[in-house]
Each structure stands twice: as structure tokens, then as C-alpha cells.
Amino acid sequence: MSDQIILSDEDVISMAQDANLTEASTSTGEELMERLKYLVHRSSNLEEDKASDWFGDGVNCKLLLAQGGGWQKGKIRILFEFVPDKPTPTKPLIPTDSTSPLDDLRSHLEV
């Protein structure tokens, strides 16, 4: 399982002001996306709705992976993800402090 978190419009991100696309110390996911849409639209000369497609449902395309498999149809899109410095601890599937209902059965098996 991945520790990456796909950010929503309401999530708040804090970073150095000079690194932030909005030139503020905090921004919402929506503010960052809107600023990125504007920058893509302005720098690429794409129509505004075509530039917005990159951030919504995506842009139709085909992909040819380097490891093979042929062309695959799909969409490409831009999204923000957060990758924590420290991975989220996972809980064991079976609690370690309790006994298993199978312990009695295991004790009778000759392994």
C-alpha cells in the first residue's frame, strides 16, 4: 500500500512562500490547482477549457510503456499528491497481545 495522499480542494498546504505557486505561505488544494491551471493556460496557449481538462477528467491519450505491452488508451491528468516524510505505521492484522483461536489446534499438530 502506498503512503501517498491525493490532495482534495479543501486540504491546506503550508510551505515556504517563495516555493508556493500562489506566493503565500499556506494554500488550499483548490488554490494551487487554479494557479497551476492559469500557468498552463498562459504558457501553452491552450484554450482555457482545454487547459482545465488536464486537471479534471484528463486528456485523452495513448501510452506506450518502456517495458512493453503495446499501446494503451486512457487519459493523462495533473494532480497534487502528498508524500509524508515518515510512513504511516500499519497495524498488525492479528493482534500480538492476544491468543489465536487456532493455538489449541496447533498444539495438537505434529509439525
Residue pairs with C-beta under 8 A, 6 or more apart in sequence:
1 90
3 83
3 84
3 87
3 88
4 81
4 82
4 83
5 81
5 82
5 83
5 84
6 79
6 80
6 81
7 13
7 29
7 79
7 80
7 81
7 82
8 29
9 28
9 29
9 30
9 33
10 28
10 29
10 30
11 28
11 29
11 82
12 26
12 27
12 28
13 20
13 26
13 27
13 28
13 29
13 32
13 80
13 82
14 25
14 26
15 25
15 26
16 25
17 23
17 24
17 25
20 27
20 32
21 27
21 32
21 35
21 36
21 39
22 31
22 32
22 35
24 31
27 35
29 80
32 80
33 55
33 80
36 55
36 78
37 51
37 52
37 54
37 55
40 46
40 51
40 54
40 78
41 47
41 48
41 51
41 52
44 51
50 59
53 59
53 77
54 76
54 77
54 78
55 77
55 78
55 79
56 77
57 75
57 77
58 74
58 75
58 76
58 77
59 75
59 76
59 77
60 73
60 74
60 75
61 73
61 74
61 75
61 76
62 71
62 72
62 73
62 74
63 71
63 72
63 74
63 76
64 70
64 71
64 72
65 72
94 100
100 106
